[in-house]
């Protein structure tokens, strides 16, 4: 997952949809990793997670979900490495790829 802050380029996770998405996916059996340059750690229910490098995360994840489109992310590098991207923020608006699903 890219970005857990509730909006771009800040460190505030209050009312962030990313937290709900993480819990829903985890309850369905997904192994969750996230990358957020502004939020180094999160604690959710029984989950304690630390932010990973975005390029490493993209390379190892089955699916990258863009929830917060921070300016610091290397979007071309993420696109190159990711197997599948669900883009909820139009972060890849200028990219054309079959591996991008836009919501």
WOGI-V984193 format. One record per pair of residues at least 4 apart in sequence whose C-alpha atoms are under 8 Angstrom apart, sorted by the first residue. I is the first residue (numbers start at 1). J is the second residue. D is the distance in whole Angstrom. If there is no record, write none. Layout:
# WOGI-V984193
I/J/D ; I/J/D
This chain:
# WOGI-V984193
1/32/8 ; 1/33/6 ; 1/34/4 ; 1/35/6 ; 1/64/5 ; 1/65/5 ; 1/66/6 ; 1/67/7 ; 2/34/6 ; 2/35/5 ; 2/36/6 ; 2/54/7 ; 2/64/7 ; 2/65/6 ; 2/66/5 ; 2/67/6 ; 2/68/6 ; 2/69/7 ; 3/18/7 ; 3/34/7 ; 3/35/6 ; 3/36/5 ; 3/37/8 ; 3/66/7 ; 3/67/6 ; 3/68/4 ; 3/69/7 ; 3/70/7 ; 4/13/6 ; 4/16/7 ; 4/17/8 ; 4/18/5 ; 4/19/7 ; 4/34/8 ; 4/35/8 ; 4/36/6 ; 4/39/7 ; 4/67/7 ; 4/68/6 ; 5/9/8 ; 5/10/6 ; 5/11/6 ; 5/12/5 ; 5/13/4 ; 5/14/8 ; 5/16/6 ; 5/18/7 ; 5/36/8 ; 5/38/8 ; 5/39/7 ; 5/68/6 ; 6/10/8 ; 6/12/6 ; 6/13/5 ; 6/14/7 ; 6/15/6 ; 6/16/4 ; 6/17/7 ; 6/18/8 ; 6/68/7 ; 7/12/8 ; 7/16/8 ; 7/68/6 ; 7/69/8 ; 8/68/6 ; 8/69/6 ; 8/70/5 ; 8/71/7 ; 9/38/7 ; 9/69/8 ; 9/70/5 ; 9/71/7 ; 9/72/8 ; 10/38/6 ; 11/38/5 ; 11/39/5 ; 12/39/8 ; 13/19/8 ; 13/39/8 ; 16/20/7 ; 17/21/6 ; 17/67/8 ; 18/22/6 ; 18/67/6 ; 18/68/8 ; 19/23/6 ; 19/44/8 ; 20/24/6 ; 21/25/6 ; 22/26/6 ; 22/32/7 ; 23/27/6 ; 23/44/8 ; 24/28/6 ; 25/29/7 ; 25/30/5 ; 25/32/8 ; 26/30/5 ; 26/31/6 ; 26/32/7 ; 33/49/7 ; 33/50/8 ; 33/51/7 ; 33/52/7 ; 33/57/7 ; 33/61/8 ; 34/49/8 ; 34/50/7 ; 34/51/5 ; 34/52/6 ; 34/54/8 ; 34/57/7 ; 35/51/5 ; 35/52/5 ; 35/53/6 ; 35/54/5 ; 35/57/7 ; 36/40/7 ; 36/51/6 ; 36/52/8 ; 36/54/8 ; 36/70/8 ; 37/51/7 ; 37/72/7 ; 39/51/7 ; 40/50/6 ; 40/51/5 ; 41/48/7 ; 41/49/6 ; 41/50/4 ; 41/51/6 ; 42/48/6 ; 42/49/5 ; 42/50/7 ; 43/47/6 ; 43/48/5 ; 43/49/6 ; 44/48/6 ; 52/56/7 ; 52/57/6 ; 53/57/6 ; 54/58/6 ; 54/73/7 ; 54/74/8 ; 54/78/7 ; 55/59/6 ; 55/74/8 ; 55/77/7 ; 55/78/6 ; 55/81/7 ; 56/60/6 ; 57/61/6 ; 58/63/8 ; 58/64/6 ; 58/78/6 ; 58/81/6 ; 58/82/5 ; 58/83/8 ; 59/78/8 ; 59/81/5 ; 59/82/5 ; 59/83/7 ; 60/82/8 ; 61/82/7 ; 61/83/7 ; 62/82/8 ; 62/83/6 ; 62/84/7 ; 63/82/7 ; 63/83/6 ; 63/84/5 ; 63/85/6 ; 63/86/7 ; 64/82/7 ; 64/83/8 ; 64/84/6 ; 64/85/5 ; 64/86/6 ; 65/85/6 ; 65/86/5 ; 65/87/6 ; 65/88/7 ; 66/85/7 ; 66/86/6 ; 66/87/5 ; 66/88/6 ; 66/89/7 ; 66/91/8 ; 67/87/7 ; 67/88/6 ; 67/89/6 ; 68/89/7 ; 69/73/8 ; 69/89/6 ; 69/91/6 ; 74/78/6 ; 75/79/6 ; 75/91/8 ; 75/92/7 ; 76/80/6 ; 77/81/6 ; 78/82/6 ; 79/85/8 ; 83/99/7 ; 84/99/5 ; 84/100/6 ; 84/101/8 ; 85/99/6 ; 85/100/5 ; 85/101/6 ; 86/100/6 ; 86/101/5 ; 86/102/6 ; 86/103/7 ; 87/91/7 ; 87/92/7 ; 87/100/7 ; 87/101/6 ; 87/102/5 ; 87/103/6 ; 88/102/6 ; 88/103/5 ; 89/103/8 ; 90/102/7 ; 90/103/8 ; 92/100/8 ; 96/100/8
